[in-house]
Amino acid sequence: MTFETRDMQRGDVAACVEIINHIISLGGSTAHEDAFDEAGFADHYFEEPEVANVVLIDGRIVGFQAAFEIETGVYSIGSFTDQKHPARGSGAALFAKTQTDCRSLGGSSIIAKITPDNIGGLAYYSKMGFQPDTTLPNHFTRNSGKVVDRIVTRFIL
């Protein structure tokens, strides 16, 4: 399977919204609990991050990743891949591009903040080479009112 990775474009928003909203509907693998509309998604994942990439197979978007500079040289990452039609290796392809992009912007590290119940996310970031950094106790409140920790992992560029 050959992946194509590139910068996210405005025309990619609808496909990315479909991917993230399906993940949200499944629950348990993102802190997002409310579905995105295209305008809200574009504001957050297209306009706001310093790095926004997509991964494609045969012209079809199968994932996206965004990295937001949260302090000089430190990027916080969000990663989402198609769970309806999973494409093994798409997350690694995405991260290779995102890592290169963050490094070219002068980045020193990339962090991921993951809730402890997101077993898939924890496994993904570990596989990509992220190392445990810290735990932020009671850092995130779910729509239900439940307060959960966030585990911070870090990848040194």
LINQUIWO-V114385 format. One record per backbone hydrogen bond with DSSP energy under -1.0 kcal/mol. CO is the residue of the C=O (numbers start at 1). NH is the residue of the N-H. E is the energy in kcal/mol with one decimal. If there is no record, write none. Layout:
co & nh & e
CO & NH & E
CO & NH & E
This chain:
co & nh & e
4 & 56 & -3.1
6 & 54 & -2.7
9 & 12 & -2.4
10 & 13 & -1.5
12 & 16 & -2.2
13 & 17 & -2.7
14 & 18 & -2.0
15 & 19 & -1.8
16 & 20 & -2.7
17 & 21 & -2.7
18 & 22 & -1.6
19 & 23 & -1.9
20 & 24 & -2.7
21 & 25 & -2.2
22 & 26 & -1.5
23 & 27 & -1.5
37 & 41 & -2.5
38 & 42 & -2.6
39 & 43 & -2.3
40 & 44 & -2.0
41 & 45 & -3.5
42 & 46 & -1.2
42 & 47 & -3.0
43 & 48 & -1.0
51 & 67 & -2.7
52 & 8 & -3.2
53 & 65 & -2.2
54 & 6 & -1.9
55 & 62 & -3.1
56 & 4 & -2.3
57 & 60 & -2.4
60 & 57 & -2.3
62 & 82 & -2.7
63 & 55 & -2.1
64 & 80 & -2.5
65 & 53 & -3.0
66 & 78 & -2.3
67 & 50 & -1.1
67 & 51 & -1.9
68 & 76 & -3.0
71 & 74 & -2.8
73 & 108 & -3.2
73 & 109 & -2.0
74 & 70 & -2.4
74 & 71 & -1.2
75 & 111 & -3.7
76 & 68 & -2.7
78 & 66 & -2.2
80 & 64 & -2.8
87 & 90 & -2.4
89 & 93 & -2.2
90 & 94 & -2.3
91 & 95 & -2.5
92 & 96 & -2.1
93 & 97 & -1.5
94 & 98 & -2.6
95 & 99 & -3.0
96 & 100 & -1.8
97 & 101 & -2.8
98 & 102 & -2.7
99 & 103 & -2.3
100 & 104 & -2.3
101 & 105 & -1.1
102 & 107 & -2.6
103 & 106 & -1.9
108 & 157 & -2.1
109 & 75 & -2.2
110 & 155 & -3.1
111 & 77 & -2.7
112 & 153 & -2.5
114 & 151 & -3.8
115 & 118 & -2.2
117 & 119 & -1.7
118 & 122 & -2.4
119 & 123 & -2.3
120 & 124 & -2.6
121 & 125 & -2.6
122 & 126 & -1.9
123 & 127 & -2.5
124 & 128 & -1.9
125 & 130 & -2.6
126 & 129 & -1.4
131 & 154 & -3.0
134 & 152 & -3.3
136 & 150 & -1.7
140 & 148 & -3.1
142 & 145 & -2.2
146 & 142 & -3.1
148 & 140 & -2.4
150 & 136 & -3.5
151 & 114 & -2.9
152 & 133 & -2.8
152 & 134 & -1.4
153 & 112 & -2.1
154 & 131 & -2.9
155 & 110 & -2.5
